[in-house]
Amino acid sequence: MADTFSQVLDLFPDSLKTIAGFGDDLSTAGFLNGEFMHLIGPLIMGAFAITIGATILASEEENKTIDQFLALSISRSRYYTEKYLSLTILILSLAFIFSLTLFISNFIYDINLNFSNIFYSGLCLFIYGTTVGSITFFSGAIFAKVSQSAGIGGGIAIIGYVFDSVYKTVSSLGYLKYLSLHYYYNDNGVILNGFDFIHLIVMLSITFSCYLFGLYIFNKRDIKS
């Protein structure tokens, strides 16, 4: 299959293969890294995280139902944190489903993925989804608008993918990779090589910063009622 797939790829320009995420490794893990981890996985995970992150907090305020919760004997910090934990658990559940699917596929079809391949793929998608979801959730804490929150989270995710593609095809624009969330997510070919810990720290820093600043702003501003 690798030989056949290689012949098909040779029909496409190098720039298009780069944008699609295909490199020189045409093994099963290499194919999954290029097709699934580079494009399909973050697309599904990003859309899921943005949808949940935009609605789980901002929709309560936009629909005027938040007063019912805050009228209870709970603090704003607890309310905000429990909403955020719900977002994180949902993203973790989807990442687990991805990993379980790969595990079952590997068991049935023997596609030569070891446990570390599967673990890294699921964990990486979880961290990517949490980062994108945290940015969207943070936007909801500031603006209390579902459409605005989703637009900011989606815009950052899309720009990250575009910048990641541009810097790989235009050498003079290499600096754009540092502005790309997609670069920090999978530039190291996580399903093949594991995490780049510097990239991991960057993504976790973004996640925790969004949570903390969002909590501070949510506690300070007037809640729409």
C-alpha positions as CSV (number, residue, x, y, z in Angstrom):
1,M,0.0,0.0,0.0
2,A,2.9,2.4,0.8
3,D,4.2,2.0,-2.8
4,T,0.8,2.6,-4.3
5,F,0.1,5.6,-2.1
6,S,3.6,7.0,-2.9
7,Q,2.9,6.8,-6.6
8,V,-0.4,8.7,-6.1
9,L,1.2,11.4,-4.0
10,D,3.9,11.9,-6.7
11,L,1.1,13.2,-8.9
12,F,0.6,16.2,-6.6
13,P,2.8,19.3,-6.2
14,D,5.1,19.3,-3.1
15,S,3.4,22.4,-1.7
16,L,0.0,20.7,-1.8
17,K,1.5,17.6,-0.1
18,T,3.0,19.8,2.6
19,I,-0.3,21.6,3.3
20,A,-2.1,18.3,3.5
21,G,0.4,17.1,6.0
22,F,2.0,14.2,4.1
23,G,5.8,13.8,4.5
24,D,8.2,11.1,3.5
25,D,7.0,8.5,6.0
26,L,4.4,6.4,4.2
27,S,4.0,3.9,7.0
28,T,0.7,3.4,8.7
29,A,1.7,5.7,11.5
30,G,3.1,8.2,9.0
31,F,-0.1,8.2,7.1
32,L,-2.2,8.7,10.2
33,N,0.1,11.5,11.3
34,G,-0.4,13.3,8.0
35,E,-4.1,12.6,7.4
36,F,-5.7,12.1,10.8
37,M,-3.5,14.1,13.2
38,H,-2.7,16.9,10.9
39,L,-6.2,17.6,9.4
40,I,-9.1,15.4,10.4
41,G,-8.4,15.0,14.1
42,P,-7.9,18.7,14.9
43,L,-10.8,19.7,12.7
44,I,-13.2,17.5,14.6
45,M,-11.7,18.2,18.0
46,G,-11.5,21.9,17.3
47,A,-15.1,22.2,16.1
48,F,-16.3,20.2,19.2
49,A,-14.2,22.3,21.6
50,I,-15.3,25.6,20.1
51,T,-19.0,24.6,20.1
52,I,-18.9,23.5,23.7
53,G,-16.6,26.3,24.9
54,A,-18.8,29.0,23.2
55,T,-22.1,27.8,24.6
56,I,-21.4,26.2,28.0
57,L,-20.9,29.6,29.7
58,A,-21.9,32.4,27.4
59,S,-25.3,30.9,26.5
60,E,-26.4,31.0,30.1
61,E,-25.9,34.7,30.3
62,E,-27.1,35.3,26.8
63,N,-30.4,33.4,27.5
64,K,-30.8,35.1,30.9
65,T,-30.7,31.8,32.8
66,I,-27.5,32.5,34.7
67,D,-29.4,34.2,37.5
68,Q,-31.0,30.9,38.5
69,F,-27.6,29.4,39.2
70,L,-26.0,32.4,40.9
71,A,-29.1,32.8,43.1
72,L,-28.0,29.5,44.7
73,S,-25.4,29.5,47.5
74,I,-22.4,29.1,45.1
75,S,-19.8,31.6,44.3
76,R,-19.0,32.9,40.8
77,S,-15.6,31.1,41.0
78,R,-17.2,27.8,41.7
79,Y,-19.8,28.3,38.9
80,Y,-17.1,29.3,36.4
81,T,-14.7,26.4,37.5
82,E,-17.4,23.8,37.3
83,K,-18.4,24.9,33.8
84,Y,-14.8,24.8,32.8
85,L,-14.3,21.3,34.2
86,S,-17.4,20.2,32.3
87,L,-15.7,21.5,29.1
88,T,-12.5,19.7,29.9
89,I,-14.3,16.4,30.7
90,L,-16.2,16.5,27.4
91,I,-13.0,17.1,25.4
92,L,-11.3,14.3,27.3
93,S,-14.2,11.9,26.4
94,L,-13.9,12.7,22.7
95,A,-10.1,12.2,22.9
96,F,-10.6,8.9,24.6
97,I,-13.0,7.8,21.8
98,F,-10.3,8.7,19.2
99,S,-7.7,6.6,21.1
100,L,-10.1,3.7,21.6
101,T,-11.0,3.7,17.9
102,L,-7.3,3.5,17.0
103,F,-6.7,0.8,19.6
104,I,-9.6,-1.4,18.2
105,S,-8.5,-0.8,14.6
106,N,-5.0,-1.8,15.5
107,F,-6.3,-4.9,17.2
108,I,-8.5,-5.9,14.3
109,Y,-6.4,-4.9,11.3
110,D,-2.8,-5.0,12.8
111,I,-1.9,-1.5,11.5
112,N,1.4,-1.6,13.5
113,L,0.7,1.1,16.1
114,N,2.1,0.6,19.5
115,F,0.6,1.8,22.7
116,S,2.7,5.0,22.9
117,N,1.5,5.9,19.3
118,I,-2.1,5.6,20.4
119,F,-1.5,7.3,23.8
120,Y,0.3,10.3,22.3
121,S,-2.3,10.8,19.6
122,G,-5.2,10.9,22.1
123,L,-3.3,13.1,24.6
124,C,-2.2,15.5,21.9
125,L,-5.7,15.9,20.6
126,F,-7.0,16.4,24.2
127,I,-4.4,19.2,24.8
128,Y,-5.2,20.8,21.4
129,G,-8.9,20.7,22.1
130,T,-8.5,22.0,25.6
131,T,-6.4,24.9,24.4
132,V,-8.9,25.9,21.7
133,G,-11.8,25.3,24.0
134,S,-10.1,27.5,26.7
135,I,-9.6,30.3,24.3
136,T,-13.3,30.1,23.3
137,F,-14.4,29.8,27.0
138,F,-12.2,32.8,27.9
139,S,-13.9,34.8,25.1
140,G,-17.3,33.8,26.5
141,A,-16.3,35.0,30.0
142,I,-15.4,38.4,28.5
143,F,-18.1,39.1,25.9
144,A,-21.0,36.8,27.0
145,K,-21.9,36.2,23.4
146,V,-22.0,32.7,21.8
147,S,-21.4,33.9,18.3
148,Q,-18.5,36.2,19.3
149,S,-16.8,33.5,21.4
150,A,-17.1,30.9,18.7
151,G,-15.8,33.4,16.1
152,I,-12.7,34.2,18.2
153,G,-12.0,30.5,19.0
154,G,-12.6,29.4,15.4
155,G,-10.7,32.3,13.9
156,I,-7.6,31.4,16.0
157,A,-7.8,27.7,15.1
158,I,-8.2,28.5,11.4
159,I,-5.4,31.1,11.3
160,G,-3.2,28.6,13.1
161,Y,-3.8,26.0,10.4
162,V,-3.2,28.6,7.6
163,F,0.0,29.9,9.2
164,D,1.2,26.4,9.7
165,S,0.7,25.7,6.0
166,V,2.2,29.0,4.8
167,Y,5.5,28.7,6.7
168,K,6.1,25.2,5.4
169,T,5.7,26.3,1.8
170,V,7.2,29.9,1.9
171,S,10.6,29.9,3.6
172,S,10.6,33.7,4.0
173,L,7.5,33.5,6.2
174,G,9.0,31.0,8.7
175,Y,8.3,33.3,11.6
176,L,4.6,32.7,11.2
177,K,4.9,29.3,12.8
178,Y,5.3,30.9,16.2
179,L,1.9,32.5,15.8
180,S,0.3,29.1,14.8
181,L,-1.5,27.0,17.4
182,H,-1.3,24.1,14.9
183,Y,2.5,24.4,14.9
184,Y,2.7,23.8,18.6
185,Y,0.1,21.0,18.4
186,N,1.8,18.7,15.9
187,D,5.0,20.1,14.3
188,N,6.9,17.3,16.0
189,G,4.7,14.5,14.4
190,V,3.4,13.5,17.8
191,I,2.0,10.1,16.7
192,L,5.5,9.2,15.5
193,N,7.9,11.1,17.8
194,G,6.0,12.0,20.9
195,F,5.7,15.5,22.4
196,D,8.0,18.4,22.0
197,F,8.0,19.5,25.6
198,I,8.5,23.2,24.8
199,H,5.5,23.1,22.5
200,L,3.6,21.3,25.3
201,I,4.5,24.0,27.8
202,V,3.4,26.7,25.4
203,M,-0.1,25.1,24.9
204,L,-0.5,24.4,28.6
205,S,0.5,28.0,29.4
206,I,-2.2,29.3,27.0
207,T,-4.7,27.0,28.6
208,F,-4.0,28.0,32.2
209,S,-3.7,31.7,31.3
210,C,-7.2,31.6,29.6
211,Y,-8.7,29.9,32.6
212,L,-7.1,32.3,35.2
213,F,-7.7,35.6,33.4
214,G,-11.2,34.4,32.4
215,L,-12.0,33.7,36.1
216,Y,-10.7,37.1,37.2
217,I,-12.8,38.9,34.5
218,F,-15.9,36.9,35.2
219,N,-15.7,37.7,38.9
220,K,-15.2,41.4,38.3
221,R,-17.7,42.4,35.6
222,D,-21.4,42.9,35.7
223,I,-23.5,39.9,34.8
224,K,-26.3,40.5,32.3
225,S,-29.7,39.8,33.7
